[in-house]
């Protein structure tokens, strides 16, 4: 009778595997070889690397490790673009979610790695934008008059003298940061003598700065 070799349980490696089944006829010289090719699909759904960048640069915590699936990237208040790129560990895997994101609009980015066999793993990057602490003014003036000293963002006290006939003035103020709020500007009624116009700037972070204009209305 013919003999058969090469059958039985086979151990598979990821990727292509080849097995030969050999049939030898009873005459001992006639041999037929049958080859079976088996491809084992990869289940590798890991990232090999994760790059998160911005200008100016932020900080990624923790440092990348393929087994760590959640990260936080912190940037300054004026950053509008964060580039995220994950590279799959296996060349047969695909990554979705790579791209450029605005941390002022997006707080969470999920990268999904899909292995050749359909296995999926998600990596999450939380985008954190620090709040602006800028509580300075870009401009401060009293309409129609000149303050002393000339305006400077770091100077918070000013003086101004107006004739006795002036009963009100218009204080104009503009925040340096569009995310800050300004209160105390606008029309001010003046009494004879010393009057104080107080303008407050509140940064996005809540930090406040006060600018004071002492306006003296003459008595004659």
N, CA, C and O of each residue as an XYZ file, in Angstrom:
880
protein
N       0.835     -1.203      0.000
C       0.000      0.000      0.000
C       0.869      1.252      0.000
O       2.033      1.233      0.402
N       0.259      2.341     -0.467
C       0.985      3.618     -0.485
C       1.142      4.142      0.932
O       0.368      3.806      1.828
N       2.159      4.969      1.114
C       2.371      5.611      2.423
C       2.225      7.127      2.262
O       2.546      7.698      1.220
N       1.736      7.746      3.319
C       1.507      9.204      3.320
C       2.275      9.810      4.486
O       2.177      9.340      5.620
N       3.021     10.833      4.203
C       3.718     11.575      5.253
C       3.371     13.053      5.132
O       3.015     13.527      4.053
N       3.475     13.775      6.239
C       3.220     15.233      6.233
C       1.872     15.614      6.774
O       1.546     16.799      6.831
N       1.082     14.653      7.171
C      -0.228     14.976      7.739
C      -0.082     15.222      9.240
O       0.993     15.029      9.807
N      -1.160     15.646      9.868
C      -1.147     15.870     11.317
C      -1.313     17.338     11.657
O      -1.569     18.171     10.787
N      -1.163     17.637     12.925
C      -1.339     19.007     13.428
C      -0.135     19.866     13.064
O       1.013     19.459     13.243
N      -0.413     21.052     12.555
C       0.646     21.966     12.129
C       0.578     23.255     12.944
O      -0.504     23.786     13.195
N       1.713     23.738     13.344
C       1.797     25.026     14.038
C       1.912     26.146     13.005
O       2.743     26.090     12.098
N       1.059     27.166     13.159
C       1.029     28.266     12.187
C       1.755     29.495     12.726
O       1.580     29.878     13.883
N       2.552     30.092     11.888
C       3.141     31.399     12.177
C       2.276     32.461     11.514
O       1.535     32.173     10.574
N       2.374     33.696     12.013
C       1.644     34.785     11.368
C       2.191     34.992      9.967
O       3.403     35.060      9.765
N       1.290     35.091      9.005
C       1.709     35.253      7.624
C       1.541     33.964      6.849
O       0.657     33.163      7.154
N       2.381     33.756      5.852
C       2.257     32.586      4.970
C       2.945     31.357      5.567
O       4.055     31.438      6.092
N       2.263     30.236      5.471
C       2.786     28.940      5.910
C       2.581     27.932      4.776
O       1.561     27.967      4.088
N       3.540     27.047      4.588
C       3.461     26.049      3.520
C       3.743     24.658      4.093
O       4.706     24.457      4.833
N       2.873     23.697      3.730
C       3.022     22.320      4.216
C       2.939     21.345      3.042
O       2.087     21.488      2.165
N       3.827     20.357      3.035
C       3.842     19.334      1.981
C       3.302     18.013      2.532
O       3.686     17.561      3.610
N       2.405     17.414      1.758
C       1.937     16.057      2.041
C       2.481     15.161      0.922
O       2.187     15.381     -0.253
N       3.269     14.159      1.293
C       3.948     13.309      0.307
C       3.294     11.917      0.290
O       3.118     11.270      1.322
N       2.949     11.493     -0.920
C       2.358     10.157     -1.099
C       3.346      9.309     -1.901
O       3.706      9.650     -3.028
N       3.776      8.195     -1.297
C       4.702      7.287     -1.978
C       3.945      5.997     -2.331
O       3.361      5.335     -1.472
N       3.981      5.666     -3.638
C       3.262      4.485     -4.115
C       3.891      3.199     -3.564
O       4.990      3.198     -3.010
N       3.145      2.118     -3.742
C       3.599      0.810     -3.239
C       4.913      0.377     -3.879
O       5.692     -0.371     -3.289
N       5.147      0.868     -5.113
C       6.383      0.441     -5.779
C       7.617      1.120     -5.192
O       8.747      0.752     -5.513
N       7.398      2.103     -4.337
C       8.516      2.736     -3.654
C       9.211      3.813     -4.437
O      10.091      4.486     -3.900
N       8.851      4.004     -5.685
C       9.537      5.008     -6.504
C       8.604      6.133     -6.967
O       9.053      7.256     -7.195
N       7.372      5.845     -7.099
C       6.413      6.874     -7.554
C       6.021      7.733     -6.352
O       5.478      7.241     -5.363
N       6.307      9.005     -6.465
C       6.020      9.937     -5.358
C       5.249     11.148     -5.893
O       5.615     11.736     -6.911
N       4.209     11.493     -5.207
C       3.459     12.722     -5.496
C       3.487     13.611     -4.256
O       3.255     13.155     -3.137
N       3.773     14.878     -4.483
C       3.808     15.851     -3.377
C       2.676     16.854     -3.544
O       2.506     17.454     -4.606
N       1.912     17.020     -2.485
C       0.804     17.977     -2.463
C       1.172     19.100     -1.480
O       1.504     18.848     -0.322
N       1.106     20.323     -1.969
C       1.481     21.474     -1.128
C       0.238     22.244     -0.702
O      -0.613     22.586     -1.523
N       0.153     22.507      0.580
C      -0.959     23.303      1.134
C      -0.372     24.605      1.664
O       0.500     24.595      2.533
N      -0.864     25.739      1.129
C      -0.437     27.058      1.583
C      -1.503     27.640      2.516
O      -2.672     27.748      2.145
N      -1.100     28.000      3.694
C      -2.031     28.543      4.690
C      -1.523     29.912      5.134
O      -0.367     30.055      5.531
N      -2.391     30.910      5.064
C      -2.019     32.234      5.549
C      -2.745     32.510      6.861
O      -3.973     32.487      6.939
N      -1.945     32.771      7.880
C      -2.517     33.134      9.173
C      -2.536     34.656      9.268
O      -1.489     35.302      9.222
N      -3.738     35.225      9.402
C      -3.873     36.671      9.460
C      -3.342     37.216     10.782
O      -3.498     36.594     11.834
N      -2.713     38.385     10.712
C      -2.165     39.019     11.910
C      -3.281     39.619     12.760
O      -4.241     40.185     12.240
N      -3.136     39.484     14.069
C      -4.080     40.128     14.994
C      -3.412     41.288     15.734
O      -3.893     41.723     16.780
N      -2.303     41.783     15.186
C      -1.545     42.866     15.817
C      -2.261     44.198     15.589
O      -2.243     44.746     14.486
N      -2.889     44.707     16.646
C      -3.611     45.979     16.567
C      -2.932     47.041     17.433
O      -3.600     47.921     17.976
N      -1.621     46.960     17.559
C      -0.868     47.912     18.372
C      -0.268     49.021     17.526
O      -0.043     48.853     16.328
N      -0.013     50.153     18.162
C       0.754     51.218     17.524
C       2.238     51.000     17.796
O       2.632     50.545     18.870
N       3.047     51.334     16.799
C       4.499     51.297     16.967
C       5.010     52.633     17.488
O       5.981     52.695     18.242
N       4.327     53.710     17.064
C       4.734     55.038     17.507
C       3.533     55.963     17.478
O       2.556     55.719     16.771
N       3.624     57.043     18.269
C       2.583     58.063     18.307
C       3.262     59.418     18.385
O       4.005     59.704     19.324
N       2.996     60.252     17.379
C       3.575     61.593     17.335
C       2.464     62.625     17.508
O       1.479     62.620     16.770
N       2.633     63.511     18.489
C       1.674     64.603     18.722
C       2.488     65.885     18.787
O       3.312     66.061     19.684
N       2.254     66.786     17.827
C       3.071     67.994     17.738
C       2.207     69.226     17.530
O       1.073     69.133     17.059
N       2.757     70.386     17.888
C       2.095     71.669     17.676
C       3.164     72.752     17.694
O       4.319     72.497     18.037
N       2.763     73.969     17.318
C       3.670     75.116     17.347
C       2.971     76.285     18.045
O       2.012     76.832     17.500
N       3.431     76.683     19.243
C       4.542     76.084     19.992
C       4.183     74.689     20.491
O       3.012     74.314     20.558
N       5.211     73.938     20.836
C       5.002     72.549     21.231
C       4.306     72.455     22.581
O       4.384     73.359     23.413
N       3.620     71.323     22.768
C       2.959     71.051     24.039
C       3.633     69.884     24.727
O       4.761     69.516     24.396
N       2.929     69.303     25.691
C       3.497     68.176     26.433
C       2.551     66.984     26.374
O       1.350     67.113     26.610
N       3.115     65.820     26.055
C       2.352     64.574     25.983
C       2.635     63.747     27.227
O       3.786     63.454     27.549
N       1.567     63.378     27.919
C       1.687     62.588     29.157
C       0.698     61.431     29.094
O      -0.474     61.645     28.781
N       1.147     60.199     29.388
C       2.540     59.803     29.630
C       3.304     59.671     28.317
O       2.743     59.884     27.242
N       4.579     59.322     28.406
C       5.351     59.045     27.198
C       4.751     57.829     26.498
O       4.158     56.961     27.139
N       4.911     57.776     25.172
C       4.266     56.705     24.411
C       4.808     55.323     24.763
O       6.014     55.117     24.904
N       3.892     54.405     24.897
C       4.190     52.974     25.017
C       3.052     52.249     24.319
O       1.889     52.616     24.488
N       3.369     51.232     23.543
C       2.344     50.584     22.712
C       1.191     50.025     23.524
O       0.074     49.916     23.018
N       1.448     49.664     24.790
C       0.389     49.107     25.615
C      -0.428     50.146     26.352
O      -1.421     49.807     26.997
N      -0.025     51.421     26.269
C      -0.772     52.507     26.920
C      -1.713     53.135     25.905
O      -1.285     53.558     24.832
N      -2.995     53.196     26.245
C      -3.988     53.591     25.242
C      -4.593     54.972     25.483
O      -5.414     55.416     24.680
N      -4.219     55.668     26.559
C      -4.798     56.996     26.798
C      -3.701     57.991     27.145
O      -2.825     57.719     27.966
N      -3.772     59.166     26.491
C      -2.757     60.198     26.652
C      -3.426     61.563     26.786
O      -4.578     61.752     26.396
N      -2.677     62.503     27.342
C      -3.132     63.892     27.422
C      -2.052     64.785     26.828
O      -0.879     64.696     27.192
N      -2.474     65.652     25.902
C      -1.543     66.601     25.275
C      -2.010     67.999     25.642
O      -3.126     68.399     25.311
N      -1.141     68.747     26.334
C      -1.496     70.076     26.826
C      -0.763     71.142     26.031
O       0.452     71.073     25.848
N      -1.526     72.141     25.555
C      -0.947     73.223     24.751
C      -1.341     74.571     25.342
O      -2.206     74.656     26.214
N      -0.691     75.621     24.850
C      -0.990     76.973     25.288
C      -2.318     77.468     24.738
O      -2.918     76.813     23.886
N      -2.784     78.623     25.215
C      -4.118     79.117     24.865
C      -4.297     79.536     23.412
O      -5.422     79.591     22.917
N      -3.187     79.834     22.721
C      -3.319     80.341     21.353
C      -3.050     79.295     20.276
O      -3.070     79.617     19.088
N      -2.802     78.059     20.669
C      -2.547     76.995     19.694
C      -3.855     76.586     19.026
O      -4.849     76.310     19.698
N      -3.841     76.552     17.699
C      -5.047     76.183     16.945
C      -4.868     74.914     16.122
O      -5.829     74.424     15.529
N      -3.647     74.374     16.076
C      -3.417     73.156     15.294
C      -2.534     72.179     16.074
O      -1.448     72.524     16.538
N      -3.030     70.966     16.200
C      -2.252     69.876     16.788
C      -2.237     68.733     15.783
O      -3.290     68.266     15.349
N      -1.040     68.283     15.413
C      -0.894     67.197     14.445
C      -0.695     65.875     15.185
O       0.182     65.745     16.039
N      -1.527     64.908     14.835
C      -1.477     63.594     15.494
C      -1.259     62.522     14.434
O      -1.995     62.438     13.451
N      -0.224     61.699     14.655
C       0.058     60.618     13.715
C       0.483     59.363     14.472
O       1.493     59.352     15.176
N      -0.304     58.322     14.309
C       0.031     57.027     14.869
C       0.474     56.086     13.763
O      -0.131     56.064     12.691
N       1.521     55.306     14.007
C       2.035     54.342     13.034
C       1.811     52.939     13.587
O       2.214     52.637     14.711
N       1.167     52.084     12.793
C       0.858     50.724     13.234
C       2.120     49.891     13.387
O       3.092     50.068     12.653
N       2.086     48.996     14.337
C       3.220     48.103     14.563
C       3.383     47.117     13.416
O       4.505     46.789     13.027
N       2.266     46.645     12.875
C       2.297     45.686     11.763
C       1.991     46.405     10.460
O       1.093     47.244     10.406
N       2.726     46.084      9.426
C       2.510     46.731      8.129
C       1.172     46.335      7.519
O       0.680     47.005      6.611
N       0.584     45.257      8.007
C      -0.713     44.807      7.484
C      -1.882     45.460      8.205
O      -3.034     45.244      7.829
N      -1.606     46.254      9.236
C      -2.659     46.935      9.988
C      -2.885     48.338      9.437
O      -2.011     48.903      8.779
N      -4.058     48.893      9.709
C      -4.390     50.250      9.279
C      -4.704     51.118     10.494
O      -5.150     50.623     11.529
N      -4.461     52.433     10.348
C      -4.735     53.383     11.424
C      -5.677     54.460     10.898
O      -5.416     55.063      9.857
N      -6.764     54.699     11.610
C      -7.669     55.807     11.277
C      -7.675     56.800     12.430
O      -7.496     56.426     13.589
N      -7.884     58.069     12.099
C      -7.916     59.121     13.116
C      -6.734     60.056     13.047
O      -6.732     61.097     13.704
N      -5.708     59.702     12.251
C      -4.576     60.613     12.096
C      -5.045     61.911     11.441
O      -5.951     61.895     10.607
N      -4.431     63.034     11.819
C      -4.798     64.291     11.177
C      -4.438     65.488     12.024
O      -3.699     65.372     13.002
N      -4.971     66.656     11.638
C      -4.735     67.923     12.327
C      -6.011     68.361     13.019
O      -7.085     68.358     12.418
N      -5.893     68.738     14.286
C      -7.061     69.086     15.088
C      -6.859     70.427     15.784
O      -5.739     70.796     16.139
N      -7.967     71.154     15.974
C      -7.945     72.433     16.676
C      -8.336     72.191     18.134
O      -9.483     71.838     18.409
N      -7.394     72.377     19.080
C      -7.704     72.095     20.485
C      -8.723     73.052     21.084
O      -9.227     72.816     22.182
N      -9.034     74.149     20.359
C     -10.063     75.056     20.831
C     -11.460     74.526     20.469
O     -12.470     75.021     20.967
N     -11.495     73.513     19.594
C     -12.777     72.947     19.163
C     -12.905     71.459     19.483
O     -14.014     70.955     19.662
N     -11.771     70.753     19.554
C     -11.778     69.298     19.761
C     -11.014     68.971     21.036
O      -9.884     69.422     21.224
N     -11.633     68.187     21.911
C     -10.985     67.844     23.181
C     -10.543     66.389     23.246
O      -9.781     66.019     24.139
N     -11.000     65.565     22.327
C     -10.636     64.148     22.352
C     -10.481     63.616     20.932
O     -11.346     63.815     20.079
N      -9.357     62.935     20.697
C      -9.094     62.324     19.396
C      -8.855     60.828     19.630
O      -8.056     60.440     20.482
N      -9.560     60.003     18.862
C      -9.424     58.558     18.989
C      -8.779     58.000     17.723
O      -9.289     58.183     16.618
N      -7.652     57.318     17.903
C      -7.005     56.603     16.804
C      -7.383     55.127     16.924
O      -7.275     54.532     17.996
N      -7.826     54.550     15.813
C      -8.213     53.147     15.811
C      -7.259     52.356     14.933
O      -7.090     52.650     13.750
N      -6.636     51.343     15.535
C      -5.743     50.442     14.794
C      -6.538     49.173     14.483
O      -7.069     48.525     15.385
N      -6.615     48.827     13.195
C      -7.342     47.627     12.776
C      -6.352     46.622     12.203
O      -5.674     46.882     11.209
N      -6.287     45.463     12.861
C      -5.378     44.413     12.421
C      -5.912     43.716     11.181
O      -7.064     43.900     10.789
N      -5.056     42.919     10.578
C      -5.414     42.200      9.347
C      -6.618     41.287      9.549
O      -7.420     41.100      8.634
N      -6.745     40.715     10.755
C      -7.869     39.800     11.012
C      -9.111     40.512     11.528
O     -10.100     39.864     11.870
N      -9.068     41.864     11.590
C     -10.230     42.631     12.032
C     -10.169     43.073     13.481
O     -11.004     43.864     13.918
N      -9.199     42.579     14.236
C      -9.042     43.003     15.625
C      -8.770     44.508     15.676
O      -7.981     45.028     14.887
N      -9.434     45.209     16.616
C      -9.266     46.660     16.718
C      -8.838     47.066     18.117
O      -9.214     46.442     19.109
N      -8.041     48.129     18.174
C      -7.648     48.737     19.450
C      -7.690     50.246     19.287
O      -7.214     50.788     18.289
N      -8.265     50.921     20.276
C      -8.364     52.375     20.253
C      -7.321     53.017     21.161
O      -7.072     52.559     22.276
N      -6.720     54.088     20.653
C      -5.822     54.937     21.439
C      -6.455     56.322     21.507
O      -6.863     56.871     20.483
N      -6.538     56.886     22.707
C      -7.188     58.180     22.893
C      -6.172     59.245     23.273
O      -5.343     59.047     24.161
N      -6.251     60.388     22.580
C      -5.423     61.550     22.922
C      -6.367     62.669     23.356
O      -7.145     63.181     22.550
N      -6.296     63.041     24.623
C      -7.101     64.151     25.140
C      -6.338     65.456     24.924
O      -5.190     65.590     25.348
N      -6.980     66.410     24.267
C      -6.352     67.703     23.991
C      -6.801     68.713     25.041
O      -7.995     68.961     25.212
N      -5.828     69.290     25.740
C      -6.128     70.264     26.785
C      -5.475     71.594     26.436
O      -4.255     71.673     26.291
N      -6.280     72.627     26.302
C      -5.767     73.968     26.026
C      -5.807     74.763     27.318
O      -6.872     74.937     27.911
N      -4.643     75.251     27.762
C      -4.612     76.054     28.974
C      -5.316     77.388     28.732
O      -5.299     77.915     27.619
N      -5.924     77.919     29.766
C      -6.630     79.191     29.630
C      -5.649     80.353     29.649
O      -4.640     80.329     30.354
N      -5.969     81.364     28.860
C      -5.103     82.537     28.765
C      -5.109     83.320     30.075
O      -6.151     83.491     30.707
N      -3.928     83.792     30.470
C      -3.803     84.633     31.663
C      -3.598     86.108     31.307
O      -3.307     86.925     32.180
N      -3.750     86.442     30.028
C      -3.512     87.813     29.571
C      -4.661     88.718     30.023
O      -5.774     88.635     29.503
N      -4.373     89.580     30.995
C      -5.391     90.506     31.503
C      -4.975     91.954     31.270
O      -5.306     92.837     32.061
N      -4.246     92.195     30.180
C      -3.800     93.550     29.866
C      -4.707     94.195     28.818
O      -5.461     93.523     28.114
N      -4.606     95.501     28.745
C      -5.311     96.254     27.709
C      -4.403     96.491     26.520
O      -3.191     96.647     26.668
N      -5.001     96.517     25.337
C      -4.263     96.887     24.133
C      -4.372     98.388     23.901
O      -3.480     99.007     23.321
N      -5.481     98.964     24.364
C      -5.693    100.402     24.176
C      -6.576    100.932     25.296
O      -7.505    100.262     25.748
N      -6.269    102.139     25.729
C      -7.071    102.829     26.741
C      -6.993    104.321     26.455
O      -5.905    104.876     26.305
N      -8.158    104.969     26.380
C      -8.169    106.402     26.089
C      -9.450    107.029     26.620
O     -10.429    106.350     26.929
N      -9.401    108.347     26.711
C     -10.590    109.131     27.021
C     -10.864    109.970     25.787
O     -10.041    110.794     25.389
N     -12.005    109.760     25.193
C     -12.318    110.381     23.906
C     -12.191    111.904     23.973
O     -12.833    112.570     24.785
N     -11.337    112.429     23.088
C     -11.169    113.874     22.987
C     -10.131    114.468     23.914
O      -9.894    115.675     23.879
N      -9.499    113.636     24.753
C      -8.535    114.136     25.724
C      -7.268    113.274     25.722
O      -7.249    112.143     25.234
N      -6.200    113.869     26.299
C      -4.930    113.155     26.378
C      -4.623    112.814     27.830
O      -4.603    113.690     28.695
N      -4.385    111.529     28.087
C      -4.066    111.079     29.440
C      -2.580    111.277     29.721
O      -1.759    111.384     28.810
N      -2.271    111.322     30.996
C      -0.873    111.401     31.418
C      -0.609    110.281     32.431
O      -1.312    110.193     33.438
N       0.406    109.412     32.179
C       1.294    109.364     31.004
C       0.568    108.755     29.803
O      -0.599    108.373     29.887
N       1.290    108.677     28.688
C       0.725    108.024     27.510
C       0.458    106.551     27.833
O       1.143    105.948     28.658
N      -0.532    105.997     27.178
C      -0.932    104.623     27.506
C       0.186    103.612     27.264
O       0.894    103.654     26.258
N       0.311    102.713     28.218
C       1.173    101.546     28.102
C       0.463    100.404     28.819
O      -0.117    100.595     29.887
N       0.512     99.224     28.227
C      -0.231     98.092     28.789
C       0.159     97.795     30.229
O      -0.667     97.317     31.007
N       1.407     98.074     30.593
C       1.885     97.756     31.939
C       1.718     98.900     32.929
O       2.022     98.754     34.113
N       1.239    100.029     32.446
C       0.968    101.166     33.334
C      -0.513    101.169     33.676
O      -1.362    101.154     32.784
N      -0.819    101.188     34.952
C      -2.220    101.021     35.361
C      -2.849    102.292     35.937
O      -4.049    102.302     36.213
N      -2.080    103.349     36.124
C      -2.639    104.584     36.700
C      -2.396    105.770     35.777
O      -1.291    105.962     35.270
N      -3.458    106.574     35.565
C      -3.381    107.711     34.655
C      -4.132    108.886     35.272
O      -4.980    108.715     36.148
N      -3.797    110.093     34.788
C      -4.488    111.295     35.236
C      -4.935    112.108     34.036
O      -4.408    111.983     32.930
N      -5.930    112.948     34.300
C      -6.497    113.763     33.222
C      -7.243    114.926     33.873
O      -7.931    114.752     34.879
N      -7.095    116.119     33.284
C      -7.808    117.300     33.781
C      -8.700    117.852     32.673
O      -8.282    117.989     31.524
N      -9.950    118.167     33.052
C     -10.903    118.703     32.072
C     -11.485    120.008     32.619
O     -11.473    120.234     33.829
N     -11.990    120.856     31.739
C     -12.605    122.112     32.183
C     -13.851    121.860     33.028
O     -14.424    120.771     33.005
N     -14.256    122.880     33.768
C     -15.432    122.763     34.632
C     -16.712    122.562     33.833
O     -17.713    122.078     34.362
N     -16.676    122.931     32.575
C     -17.878    122.802     31.737
C     -18.128    121.374     31.254
O     -19.196    121.064     30.726
N     -17.130    120.510     31.439
C     -17.259    119.116     30.978
C     -17.931    118.294     32.075
O     -17.392    118.164     33.174
N     -19.065    117.758     31.789
C     -19.829    117.005     32.795
C     -19.716    115.485     32.629
O     -20.127    114.735     33.514
N     -19.172    115.036     31.518
C     -19.005    113.584     31.311
C     -17.930    113.342     30.261
O     -17.650    114.197     29.421
N     -17.339    112.161     30.332
C     -16.341    111.747     29.338
C     -16.632    110.303     28.933
O     -17.337    109.569     29.626
N     -16.067    109.924     27.794
C     -16.232    108.562     27.290
C     -14.907    107.825     27.375
O     -13.939    108.200     26.713
N     -14.861    106.781     28.186
C     -13.652    105.980     28.357
C     -13.703    104.807     27.378
O     -14.670    104.046     27.346
N     -12.648    104.680     26.586
C     -12.585    103.623     25.564
C     -11.463    102.649     25.949
O     -10.322    103.056     26.165
N     -11.803    101.375     26.030
C     -10.806    100.365     26.409
C     -10.967     99.132     25.539
O     -12.082     98.733     25.206
N      -9.826     98.527     25.171
C      -9.822     97.307     24.356
C      -8.832     96.305     24.942
O      -7.665     96.627     25.164
N      -9.305     95.104     25.186
C      -8.440     94.066     25.751
C      -7.405     93.607     24.743
O      -7.667     93.572     23.540
N      -6.239     93.258     25.233
C      -5.189     92.735     24.362
C      -5.553     91.355     23.829
O      -5.209     91.005     22.700
N      -6.246     90.581     24.645
C      -6.642     89.213     24.298
C      -8.142     89.185     24.055
O      -8.919     89.655     24.887
N      -8.548     88.638     22.920
C      -9.975     88.581     22.595
C     -10.749     87.671     23.548
O     -11.977     87.730     23.599
N     -10.045     86.836     24.297
C     -10.703     85.942     25.240
C     -10.934     86.608     26.594
O     -11.604     86.047     27.461
N     -10.376     87.809     26.773
C     -10.559     88.554     28.020
C     -11.806     89.436     27.931
O     -12.277     89.756     26.840
N     -12.328     89.821     29.094
C     -13.485     90.714     29.143
C     -13.102     92.022     29.831
O     -12.277     92.043     30.744
N     -13.726     93.125     29.369
C     -13.442     94.450     29.912
C     -14.718     95.025     30.504
O     -15.778     94.984     29.879
N     -14.609     95.560     31.715
C     -15.727     96.258     32.346
C     -15.251     97.616     32.835
O     -14.067     97.796     33.120
N     -16.158     98.560     32.933
C     -15.826     99.888     33.462
C     -15.587    100.933     32.401
O     -15.375    102.101     32.728
N     -15.616    100.543     31.119
C     -15.459    101.547     30.070
C     -16.818    102.170     29.778
O     -17.832    101.774     30.354
N     -16.828    103.156     28.871
C     -18.078    103.807     28.515
C     -18.184    105.204     29.089
O     -17.181    105.793     29.491
N     -19.387    105.734     29.128
C     -19.623    107.116     29.551
C     -19.535    107.255     31.069
O     -20.097    106.449     31.811
N     -18.812    108.302     31.522
C     -18.636    108.560     32.942
C     -19.096    109.979     33.272
O     -18.666    110.945     32.643
N     -19.959    110.087     34.248
C     -20.417    111.401     34.719
C     -19.399    111.975     35.691
O     -18.907    111.271     36.573
N     -19.083    113.255     35.531
C     -18.042    113.887     36.341
C     -18.629    114.892     37.324
O     -19.516    115.679     36.992
N     -18.107    114.837     38.535
C     -18.401    115.857     39.536
C     -17.256    116.858     39.543
O     -16.179    116.585     39.012
N     -17.490    118.010     40.143
C     -16.406    118.969     40.313
C     -15.352    118.348     41.225
O     -15.681    117.771     42.261
N     -14.081    118.471     40.832
C     -13.003    117.904     41.627
C     -12.508    116.590     41.057
O     -12.481    116.393     39.842
N     -12.115    115.688     41.959
C     -11.482    114.436     41.529
C     -12.531    113.340     41.279
O     -13.448    113.136     42.074
N     -12.364    112.659     40.168
C     -13.229    111.531     39.797
C     -12.344    110.351     39.400
O     -11.278    110.531     38.811
N     -12.790    109.163     39.726
C     -12.000    107.977     39.395
C     -12.776    107.077     38.441
O     -13.894    106.654     38.734
N     -12.158    106.792     37.289
C     -12.723    105.832     36.334
C     -11.894    104.552     36.449
O     -10.682    104.557     36.235
N     -12.564    103.477     36.786
C     -11.869    102.197     36.982
C     -12.256    101.223     35.879
O     -13.432    100.920     35.679
N     -11.245    100.740     35.167
C     -11.462     99.766     34.092
C     -10.818     98.447     34.522
O      -9.639     98.406     34.874
N     -11.605     97.378     34.490
C     -11.086     96.061     34.889
C     -11.031     95.120     33.683
O     -11.942     95.065     32.857
N      -9.927     94.388     33.623
C      -9.741     93.389     32.568
C      -9.673     92.020     33.244
O      -8.865     91.801     34.147
N     -10.522     91.114     32.801
C     -10.549     89.763     33.364
C     -10.114     88.772     32.292
O     -10.760     88.622     31.255
N      -8.995     88.099     32.572
C      -8.462     87.117     31.624
C      -9.364     85.890     31.575
O     -10.213     85.691     32.444
N      -9.168     85.077     30.547
C      -9.939     83.836     30.425
C      -9.750     82.962     31.659
O     -10.665     82.244     32.063
N      -8.554     83.025     32.260
C      -8.248     82.217     33.438
C      -8.912     82.746     34.702
O      -8.952     82.062     35.724
N      -9.435     83.976     34.627
C     -10.044     84.599     35.802
C      -9.173     85.656     36.444
O      -9.649     86.406     37.296
N      -7.912     85.737     36.060
C      -7.008     86.737     36.623
C      -7.444     88.139     36.197
O      -7.769     88.367     35.032
N      -7.449     89.068     37.143
C      -7.927     90.418     36.867
C      -6.813     91.455     36.996
O      -5.870     91.287     37.769
N      -6.945     92.527     36.221
C      -6.061     93.694     36.329
C      -6.938     94.940     36.273
O      -7.896     95.017     35.504
N      -6.582     95.912     37.109
C      -7.366     97.139     37.188
C      -6.549     98.328     36.689
O      -5.409     98.536     37.105
N      -7.150     99.097     35.799
C      -6.566    100.341     35.306
C      -7.400    101.494     35.869
O      -8.630    101.455     35.846
N      -6.716    102.511     36.371
C      -7.416    103.635     37.002
C      -7.059    104.945     36.304
O      -5.890    105.243     36.062
N      -8.098    105.717     35.987
C      -7.898    107.045     35.424
C      -8.496    108.052     36.429
O      -9.697    108.050     36.700
N      -7.624    108.899     36.961
C      -8.092    109.953     37.879
C      -8.368    111.191     37.044
O      -7.454    111.790     36.477
N      -9.626    111.564     36.977
C     -10.054    112.689     36.143
C     -10.439    113.865     37.057
O     -11.351    113.760     37.877
N      -9.732    114.966     36.895
C     -10.019    116.160     37.692
C     -10.836    117.151     36.874
O     -10.402    117.611     35.818
N     -12.025    117.475     37.377
C     -12.869    118.481     36.729
C     -12.656    119.794     37.451
O     -12.926    119.911     38.646
N     -12.166    120.787     36.712
C     -11.836    122.079     37.335
C     -13.070    122.727     37.945
O     -14.208    122.417     37.594
N     -12.796    123.646     38.879
C     -13.881    124.295     39.614
C     -14.135    125.697     39.092
O     -14.806    126.485     39.759
N     -13.622    126.028     37.924
C     -13.866    127.359     37.377
C     -13.957    127.318     35.869
O     -14.161    128.353     35.234
